[in-house]
Structure formats: C-alpha cells, structure tokens
C-alpha cells in the first residue's frame, strides 16, 4: 500500500499556540482576582461593550420580536432536530440495578450536572447554530440552569438571531460577554451567581486555551482547535461537490485544515484545479478565511487502496469526515476515528453544522482517537451505588480482607474484619496475613 501527497500543509494548527496560551492565562488570572469589574473592563477594552452584561428579559423580548417569521421557523426547526436527537441519546442509557452476588445489590443512576455554561462564538459570522447545539442538548439532559454567553456583535448587542436561538433553545441566563473573559466568568460564576459545572461551545484559539486551562476546575466538552474536514473520494465522486465541501469548511477560519484523501489521481487533480475558483467566488470575508486555510493547511493525498485511505483517515482523526465512495456500508463499518461521519455525496458537513440533529461540537486535532462529540452524556453523571445485606457483606468481607492485605493496606482489611466479627462471631474464614510493616 502506498500514498502520494499532491499538496502538503505549510502549517499546523499548533503553529501559534504560544501567544494564545499567554493571553488566556493573563485574562483568567485578572478576572479571577478582579471579578465582575475585571470582566467588564475586558469587555470594554476588547469588544467595545459598555452596556449591561446580563441581558434583561425585556431586552430579549424586544430583540426576538424583530426576528422575521421565516428565520424563527427555520431556527425552531433546527432546534427541534437537535433536541430530538439528544433525547434519543438520553433514552439509549438508563438507570439500572443488578445483584452482583447474592445479597449484594449495585446500580447506576444518571444525574445531570446542576449548571452548564454555553459559549456561542461571534466574530466574522453570527453562529446561530452554536447556540442551540449546546443549550438544547444540555436541556435535553435535564440540566437545571444554563448560562449562555456571546460577544457583542460588531460593537453592538448580541446578534438578534443568536439571541433568539439562545432563548428558544432554553437558556436561563444570557450574558453579553465574549472571549477568554466569558469563559472565566462562566467558570467563576460571575454575573449569574452560578458556577458552571461544565463549559461547552466552540471558539477561537484564545477561547480554546481558556477552556483547556480551566479544565479540572470545570468540565469541558473537548480540547478544541480550528474546524477541520477530511473527504475520502474515489473515482465515482463528483469533483465539484468534493471541492465545494472542502471550501465550505475552510470558510470557518484562516487556520481550518481541509484534507482530501483520494483513491483516484485524476479526481484529486480535478479537485485541486477547482478549489481556487470556488474560493475566489466567495464574498470577501469568507474568501480571505478559506483562501488562507487552503493555502496553509490544505492537503491532498492519493491512495492506491481503500484500506490505505481508511488508515490515513483514521490517522487524521478529523472533526468532520465525508465519504464520497461506492460501498458506503464498508466505510461506515471500517472507519473509527472521526468526530462525525457523513456518508455519501448527498450528506454534506454543512447539514450537520446547522440542522441534521447530531451535535456539531466535535473533537479536533486528532482528539477523535479517544473522544466523541458533544452529547447529553457530557452533562450526565452515571453515579454508582451499592448495598449489601449481612449475608452479602460476609461474601465481600472475606475477599476484601485478603486482597487488602496482599496490597499492604491493613486499615482497609480491618473494616472488613470488624463487620465479620460483629455479624458472624466465631467465624473461621481465612482473612489473610495481617500487615506488620
């Protein structure tokens, strides 16, 4: 098996990590020390926002009243799809209890976290879909309170369509706050009085670094980097659709990788020839982002077998993975490392980004080797419990005492000894050799 690269990336998403880490560390420390006043100061200096941070209910009502009817209907339909999928995910897991051995019951109960922070990015685009991907999924999991935040849109309040999506998805508190200061505010419970147990949502490299630094003090969805796409295509693929889908994801930002894994050199060359024209035809903001992303991070590799193509795709472990090939069931069964899989030319990543149902907050930077995308599971704690009868305790105590002493943990062993002495005086069970050293 062999692979030939027709285009290699000049950079990696880690190229500019150092600066983002330093900036995030400084802002987090300042907000932790200075509280709401420090967060307001950063909002003023970085985003030009001097208005209220918590959005008043009457302001939410005024903003969403101005949303056109068609936009409302479209956002509502997308929220319904995301909620339906999330509810099905929740139904796939359950509370249970089993008898491990006679007299010993053990079980699991699913408990949602109390508070979730959802970050909705705002920059070159109004990320409407990011609002309901986080909020609706948390609510489907049964989270009691969701604090959602987004930066002022181009110097003004939160974009009205984003605000509408936040409200309709079920946000309990909405903050006009963006960037690292927003992540810090969610973690420290500023402006809402509620510390987030988990913080989710995409963002730029500064936001990603802030989440990484705060992980452990709070839960997060994934260690995120720039959005990614990989497309596997054989000679049956339509080069126009493949090129359009690569460019569609490169539009996310200047550092968004787009990778083509081709099983036919002629197809790969046609896609390479078509991409520049599609980028050039974009409006200025998207053209600049996609052009830089394709130039610096785009890759094209030609493989001589589908097994080699699958191996390379699993090595990339991309956030989004499209398959434009024959025998789609083979690919679905064979591929294992991806954030979300899109099978067939009819199924573009953009559907998943906006409205098909599965969440669009997905692992990047090869984290799909060990992690999955955002789901209700992120907000649910599968807590375990145990209860033994006295007869059950007898069975466990004998094992516990001997294993504890094999480990050298005499205090553990004695908790078992004591119960046996209380419940079964005069027993003659072998409990191991007491630890003396």
Helices and strands as residue ranges (DSSP letters): E 3-7, H 17-47, H 57-65, H 69-91, E 96-101, E 104-112, E 115-120, H 128-141, E 145-150, H 160-169, E 173-176, H 179-188, E 198-200, H 205-214, E 219-220, E 229-233, H 239-250, E 258-262, H 265-280, H 284-297, E 299-303, H 306-316, E 320-324, H 328-334, E 340-343, H 349-354, G 367-369, G 376-379, E 380-388, H 390-407, H 410-423
